[in-house]
Amino acid sequence: MIELWHSKDSRSLRALWTLEELGLDYRLHVLPFPPRLHDPDFTQINPLGTVPYFTDGDTRMTESAAIVHYLTQRHGAGTLAVAPEDPDYGDWLNWMYHADATLTFPQTLVLRYGRFEPAERRQKQVVEDYTQWFFSRLKLVNARLDGAEYLCAGRFTAADIAVGYALYLADVIGLGAHLKPQTRAWLERITARPAFARANAHGTSFAE
C-alpha cells in the first residue's frame, strides 16, 4: 500500500497530484505545516520531520520531484513519463529537477524569512532578493511556454506537475500577479485538471 504524508500547499502536493492523475490507491496522512513543529511525533516516522514522506512497500522517499519520477516509472505505465528512447527524455528530466532545485528553492527562503520566522528574525532584504531570484529563474519556463501548451513532449507530463507546483506556490505566497501571460494561461490550464482539484482539497493552507 502506498502511503503519503502531506501538508496542504507544501511540496508534497506534487506527489499527491501525481497519485490522483494516475488513479492509484493510497493512504493519505494530512498534517499541519510545518509538521515537525505541530506534530513532533512525526519525526518518529520521518526523522527529517518534513513532507512529503512517501512509502511504497519497503521504499521510503522524502524528495517531492523524485517521488513524482518514481511514480511515473513504477506505476505510471508511461502516461506521465517520457521514455528514455524518446528525443524529449533529457528535456523531461531537466524540467523535473529544475522544478525544485531552481524554482522552489528561492521560494522556501521567501517563506521562511517573510512568514515563518518570528517577527524579530524576519529579513525583508532576503525576501526581496529571493523574490527576484525566483522571477529570474522563470526565464526558461516563460520562453518554453511562448507558443506551447505544455513544457515538453507536446503533452501533459509529470514535468508539468513538478514545475506547476512551484508556480501554484507563487500564487499562494503572493507572487502570482507577476507571471507572464503565457505562463499564467498554462498554470490555469493544468490546475483546472480534475486530479489537481482532488489533490488540492485536502487540509488547510499555511497561508490561511
C-alpha positions in Angstrom: 0.0 0.0 0.0 1.3 3.4 -0.9 1.2 6.0 1.9 1.8 9.7 1.7 2.3 12.2 4.5 1.1 15.6 3.2 0.6 19.2 4.2 -1.6 21.4 2.0 0.3 23.7 -0.3 3.6 22.1 0.5 5.9 20.3 -1.9 4.0 17.0 -1.1 1.3 18.4 -3.4 3.5 17.2 -6.3 3.3 13.6 -5.1 -0.4 13.8 -4.3 -1.3 15.3 -7.6 0.6 12.6 -9.4 -1.2 9.9 -7.4 -4.5 11.4 -8.4 -3.5 11.7 -12.1 -2.5 8.0 -12.1 -5.6 6.9 -10.3 -3.6 4.9 -7.7 -4.9 3.6 -4.4 -3.1 5.2 -1.4 -3.4 6.1 2.2 -3.1 9.8 3.0 -1.9 11.4 6.2 -2.7 15.1 6.4 -0.5 17.2 8.7 -0.4 20.9 9.6 2.6 22.8 8.2 5.4 22.7 9.3 4.7 19.2 10.6 7.9 19.0 12.8 6.6 21.9 14.8 2.9 21.0 15.0 3.3 17.2 15.3 6.7 16.3 17.0 5.8 12.6 16.9 6.0 12.7 13.1 9.8 12.6 13.5 9.5 9.1 14.7 8.2 8.3 11.2 10.4 10.7 9.2 13.4 11.8 11.2 13.6 14.9 9.0 10.2 16.0 10.1 9.4 17.1 6.5 6.7 16.4 3.9 6.4 14.7 1.6 7.1 11.4 3.2 6.2 8.5 1.0 6.3 4.8 1.3 5.5 2.0 -1.2 6.2 -1.3 0.4 9.9 -1.1 1.6 10.5 2.1 -0.4 10.9 5.2 1.6 11.2 8.7 0.0 11.4 12.3 1.0 12.1 14.3 -2.2 9.0 15.5 -4.0 10.4 15.5 -7.6 11.9 12.1 -7.0 8.6 10.7 -5.8 6.9 12.0 -8.9 9.6 10.5 -11.0 9.3 7.2 -9.1 5.5 7.0 -9.5 5.7 7.7 -13.3 8.2 4.9 -13.8 6.9 2.3 -11.3 3.2 2.8 -11.6 2.5 5.2 -14.5 2.7 2.8 -17.5 4.2 5.7 -19.5 1.3 8.0 -19.1 3.1 10.9 -17.4 6.7 10.0 -18.2 8.8 10.4 -21.3 10.6 7.2 -22.3 14.5 7.1 -22.4 14.5 6.4 -26.1 12.3 9.5 -26.8 14.2 12.5 -28.1 12.5 14.6 -25.4 13.7 12.4 -22.5 16.5 14.7 -21.4 14.3 17.7 -21.7 11.7 16.0 -19.5 14.3 15.0 -16.8 15.7 18.5 -16.8 12.3 20.1 -16.2 11.6 17.5 -13.4 14.6 18.6 -11.4 14.6 22.3 -12.5 11.3 22.4 -10.7 12.7 22.0 -7.2 16.4 22.8 -7.4 15.9 26.0 -9.3 12.3 27.2 -8.8 11.1 26.1 -5.4 14.4 26.8 -3.6 14.2 30.6 -3.6 10.5 30.4 -2.6 11.5 28.5 0.6 13.6 31.4 1.6 10.9 33.9 0.8 8.5 31.8 3.0 10.9 31.3 5.9 12.1 34.9 6.2 8.9 36.5 5.2 6.4 34.4 7.1 7.6 31.5 9.3 10.4 33.1 11.3 9.4 35.1 14.5 8.9 38.8 13.7 12.3 39.7 15.1 14.1 37.3 12.8 12.4 38.1 9.6 14.6 39.6 6.9 13.0 41.9 4.3 16.1 42.0 2.2 16.2 38.2 1.9 12.6 38.2 0.9 13.2 40.8 -1.8 16.4 39.3 -3.1 15.0 35.8 -3.4 11.7 37.0 -4.9 13.8 38.5 -7.7 15.9 35.3 -7.9 12.7 33.3 -8.4 11.4 35.5 -11.3 14.9 35.5 -12.9 14.8 31.6 -12.8 11.4 31.6 -14.5 13.0 32.7 -17.8 13.2 29.2 -19.2 9.6 28.4 -18.3 8.4 31.7 -19.9 10.4 31.0 -23.0 9.2 27.4 -23.4 5.5 28.3 -22.9 5.6 31.0 -25.5 3.6 29.2 -28.1 3.5 25.8 -26.4 0.7 24.3 -24.3 2.9 22.1 -22.2 6.6 22.0 -21.1 7.8 19.0 -23.2 6.8 16.2 -25.5 3.8 18.1 -26.8 1.6 16.8 -24.0 0.8 16.9 -20.3 3.5 15.1 -18.3 4.9 14.9 -14.8 7.2 17.8 -15.7 4.1 20.0 -15.8 3.2 18.7 -12.3 6.7 19.3 -10.9 7.0 22.8 -12.3 3.4 23.6 -12.0 3.5 23.2 -8.2 6.2 25.8 -8.0 4.1 28.3 -9.9 1.0 27.4 -7.9 3.0 28.1 -4.8 3.9 31.5 -6.2 0.2 32.3 -6.2 -0.1 31.0 -2.6 2.6 33.3 -1.3 1.6 36.4 -3.3 3.9 36.3 -6.3 1.4 35.1 -8.9 0.4 38.6 -10.2 3.8 38.9 -11.8 3.6 35.8 -14.0 3.9 36.2 -17.8 0.6 35.8 -19.7 1.6 32.6 -21.4 2.8 31.1 -18.1 -0.4 32.2 -16.3 -2.5 30.6 -19.0 -0.5 27.3 -18.7 -0.9 27.3 -14.9 -4.6 27.9 -15.1 -4.9 25.1 -17.7 -3.1 22.5 -15.7 -4.6 23.4 -12.3 -8.1 23.1 -13.9 -7.5 19.3 -14.2 -9.8 17.2 -12.0 -6.8 15.4 -10.5 -5.3 18.7 -9.2 -8.7 19.7 -7.7 -8.9 16.4 -5.8 -5.3 16.6 -4.6 -5.7 20.2 -3.5 -8.9 19.6 -1.5 -7.0 18.1 1.5 -6.0 20.1 4.5 -5.7 23.8 5.4 -3.2 26.1 3.7 -0.4 27.6 5.8 -1.4 30.9 4.1 -4.8 31.0 5.7 
